[in-house]
Amino acid sequence: MASEQQTFEAPSTSQQAQDEVHMPPRICLSMCAGPCSGQVLTPDYRKGFCITVGRTKASRLHIRDPSVSERHAEICWTGKEWLLKDVGSSNGT
């Protein structure tokens, strides 16, 4: 029985840098229209990298506007960029 020898190569420094999850940059949302016009919201992402947006007080970004659904959207950090995702809003995101 022949002995098989396997070698494993450590990833290069540039590969490690690509695989690292980076801390997200701060974001702010400026309300341009509606009853909240002029407000600027700066969510605290340190509580989690997924921010819920909606009309209910349970949302991390609570927006009091009838055109915003109760559960409207999520803003999530993918490790490389912020992603805005509609979660079934009735008026679109």
Backbone bond lengths (Angstrom), bond angles and torsions (degrees), N, CA, C in turn:
res aa  C-N    CA-C-N  psi(-1)  N-CA   C-N-CA  omega(-1)  CA-C   N-CA-C  phi
1 M - - - 1.442 - - 1.525 108.93 -
2 A 1.305 116.01 120.68 1.457 121.18 -178.48 1.521 109.97 -79.40
3 S 1.285 115.31 139.35 1.457 121.20 178.37 1.525 108.95 -84.67
4 E 1.320 115.78 124.26 1.459 119.63 178.14 1.513 108.68 -95.12
5 Q 1.276 115.95 134.12 1.448 120.82 179.62 1.522 108.26 -113.43
6 Q 1.312 115.88 127.40 1.456 120.30 178.98 1.511 109.09 -110.19
7 T 1.290 115.92 139.79 1.458 120.08 175.49 1.515 108.48 -117.20
8 F 1.287 115.24 141.53 1.454 121.72 179.18 1.523 107.77 -117.72
9 E 1.299 115.20 129.36 1.453 120.32 -178.92 1.519 108.75 -99.78
10 A 1.308 115.55 130.78 1.466 120.28 177.61 1.525 109.01 -68.30
11 P 1.329 116.94 143.68 1.461 118.41 178.98 1.521 110.80 -64.19
12 S 1.308 116.08 149.23 1.459 120.40 179.09 1.522 109.65 -68.34
13 T 1.306 116.18 162.93 1.465 121.22 179.78 1.519 110.74 -58.35
14 S 1.338 117.32 -40.29 1.464 119.45 -179.62 1.529 110.77 -66.57
15 Q 1.325 117.57 -35.22 1.472 120.71 177.39 1.521 109.81 -67.56
16 Q 1.327 117.25 -41.52 1.460 120.15 178.42 1.518 109.95 -61.24
17 A 1.317 117.62 -41.79 1.461 121.11 179.65 1.522 110.95 -62.85
18 Q 1.335 117.50 -37.06 1.463 120.35 179.46 1.522 110.98 -69.26
19 D 1.337 117.66 -31.94 1.446 121.24 -176.64 1.526 113.46 -83.78
20 E 1.323 117.63 -15.46 1.454 120.68 -178.59 1.524 110.36 -67.89
21 V 1.324 115.19 145.17 1.463 120.32 173.76 1.516 106.60 -92.02
22 H 1.304 116.46 120.02 1.456 121.82 -177.30 1.520 110.11 -88.82
23 M 1.327 115.42 148.61 1.458 120.08 174.72 1.524 107.82 -65.30
24 P 1.314 117.14 139.39 1.464 119.37 -177.41 1.524 111.87 -72.89
25 P 1.332 116.01 147.39 1.462 118.86 172.43 1.521 109.04 -72.44
26 R 1.303 116.13 153.40 1.473 120.11 178.47 1.521 109.42 -64.01
27 I 1.301 115.09 145.53 1.469 120.07 176.41 1.515 108.87 -123.56
28 C 1.312 115.57 156.32 1.460 120.29 170.39 1.523 107.14 -141.07
29 L 1.307 115.07 147.06 1.464 121.50 179.88 1.519 108.26 -114.87
30 S 1.315 116.01 126.04 1.458 121.93 178.80 1.514 108.87 -103.13
31 M 1.314 116.28 125.53 1.460 121.25 178.33 1.526 108.05 -82.28
32 C 1.333 116.06 122.52 1.468 121.59 -173.99 1.521 113.42 -100.06
33 A 1.334 117.36 -22.22 1.465 120.08 -176.14 1.520 108.97 -149.00
34 G 1.312 114.96 169.37 1.458 120.43 177.04 1.519 112.92 84.35
35 P 1.335 116.74 -173.18 1.469 120.59 -175.34 1.531 113.71 -65.35
36 C 1.316 118.33 -17.89 1.470 121.94 -179.83 1.524 111.86 -98.94
37 S 1.319 117.49 8.96 1.466 122.07 -176.53 1.523 110.61 -53.00
38 G 1.336 114.61 134.80 1.462 120.17 179.73 1.516 114.12 94.92
39 Q 1.325 117.52 -17.92 1.460 120.04 179.09 1.525 109.89 -75.95
40 V 1.317 116.07 145.92 1.457 122.82 175.04 1.524 107.01 -122.21
41 L 1.322 116.06 122.49 1.463 121.44 -178.91 1.523 109.17 -107.09
42 T 1.320 116.23 131.79 1.465 121.03 177.37 1.527 107.65 -124.41
43 P 1.320 116.79 93.74 1.466 120.11 -176.97 1.525 112.08 -66.58
44 D 1.327 115.57 146.96 1.460 122.01 176.23 1.515 107.66 -87.59
45 Y 1.323 117.04 97.80 1.462 121.04 -175.76 1.517 112.12 -76.67
46 R 1.331 118.42 -8.37 1.471 119.66 -179.78 1.528 111.23 -65.97
47 K 1.320 117.11 -17.22 1.467 120.90 178.07 1.525 111.50 -81.96
48 G 1.288 117.52 -1.54 1.459 122.79 -179.68 1.503 109.54 149.84
49 F 1.295 116.00 149.98 1.456 120.30 -175.66 1.514 112.48 -91.82
50 C 1.319 118.01 18.93 1.452 121.83 173.87 1.530 107.06 -132.53
51 I 1.307 116.26 118.98 1.461 122.51 -174.22 1.515 108.35 -110.10
52 T 1.329 116.75 120.81 1.462 120.36 178.18 1.532 109.03 -84.92
53 V 1.317 115.18 142.04 1.463 122.45 -179.95 1.516 107.82 -123.02
54 G 1.328 117.00 130.85 1.450 119.56 178.18 1.512 113.09 179.77
55 R 1.309 114.74 -178.06 1.458 122.16 -177.13 1.523 112.56 -85.86
56 T 1.346 117.41 -17.96 1.468 119.40 -179.03 1.525 110.63 -81.24
57 K 1.304 116.16 153.31 1.462 120.97 179.07 1.524 111.70 -67.79
58 A 1.326 117.18 -16.89 1.468 121.14 177.93 1.536 111.53 -71.30
59 S 1.324 117.55 -18.16 1.467 121.23 179.64 1.521 109.45 -72.55
60 R 1.327 116.56 141.24 1.468 119.88 177.66 1.520 110.38 -65.19
61 L 1.345 116.93 -34.52 1.458 121.46 171.48 1.521 107.00 -110.53
62 H 1.314 114.70 96.90 1.461 121.87 -176.97 1.531 107.64 -89.05
63 I 1.344 116.13 116.18 1.466 121.55 -177.59 1.520 108.43 -116.44
64 R 1.322 115.93 117.27 1.467 120.94 -179.49 1.525 109.83 -89.06
65 D 1.313 114.26 85.02 1.463 121.80 -179.02 1.522 106.88 -149.29
66 P 1.339 118.52 125.03 1.468 120.22 -177.56 1.524 114.22 -61.80
67 S 1.325 118.51 -18.72 1.467 119.66 178.89 1.533 111.64 -83.39
68 V 1.323 117.54 -6.65 1.466 122.47 177.68 1.523 107.91 -95.28
69 S 1.322 117.50 129.67 1.466 121.92 179.04 1.523 110.75 -71.01
70 E 1.340 115.60 161.33 1.471 119.64 178.26 1.527 110.30 -56.87
71 R 1.327 116.86 -49.25 1.474 122.58 171.77 1.509 105.68 -115.59
72 H 1.306 116.58 98.12 1.461 120.99 -169.71 1.524 113.26 -96.30
73 A 1.328 116.79 -51.61 1.463 120.08 -174.32 1.523 110.39 -156.51
74 E 1.318 114.55 170.11 1.458 122.47 171.72 1.517 107.83 -130.56
75 I 1.309 115.03 142.01 1.461 121.17 173.78 1.520 105.22 -116.11
76 C 1.324 116.48 112.52 1.465 121.02 -173.19 1.526 110.90 -121.63
77 W 1.320 115.14 142.53 1.462 122.12 175.34 1.515 108.07 -87.12
78 T 1.322 117.35 123.25 1.464 121.97 -177.27 1.526 112.35 -89.29
79 G 1.305 116.91 -5.78 1.455 121.46 -173.95 1.514 110.92 106.55
80 K 1.333 115.17 -18.13 1.470 120.53 179.34 1.526 112.92 -132.60
81 E 1.348 116.61 -24.90 1.462 120.34 -177.82 1.519 110.01 -157.97
82 W 1.334 115.58 160.58 1.456 121.05 173.37 1.525 108.03 -81.24
83 L 1.323 116.87 139.23 1.461 122.26 -179.86 1.529 108.24 -125.02
84 L 1.313 116.18 125.00 1.456 122.36 177.07 1.521 107.93 -95.57
85 K 1.340 115.77 124.30 1.463 120.12 -175.75 1.539 109.73 -127.55
86 D 1.322 116.51 124.62 1.461 121.46 174.17 1.517 108.40 -71.09
87 V 1.316 117.55 132.25 1.468 120.28 -178.77 1.530 111.21 -115.31
88 G 1.318 115.95 39.71 1.453 120.54 175.82 1.516 114.06 98.03
89 S 1.325 117.29 29.35 1.451 119.49 178.73 1.523 109.90 -67.04
90 S 1.313 116.55 149.41 1.462 119.68 -179.25 1.527 112.50 -81.41
91 N 1.342 117.19 -22.20 1.463 119.93 -178.72 1.523 113.77 -107.02
92 G 1.312 118.05 4.46 1.465 121.29 179.96 1.528 112.17 82.98
93 T 1.302 114.08 161.94 1.467 120.37 -178.76 1.509 109.25 -120.45
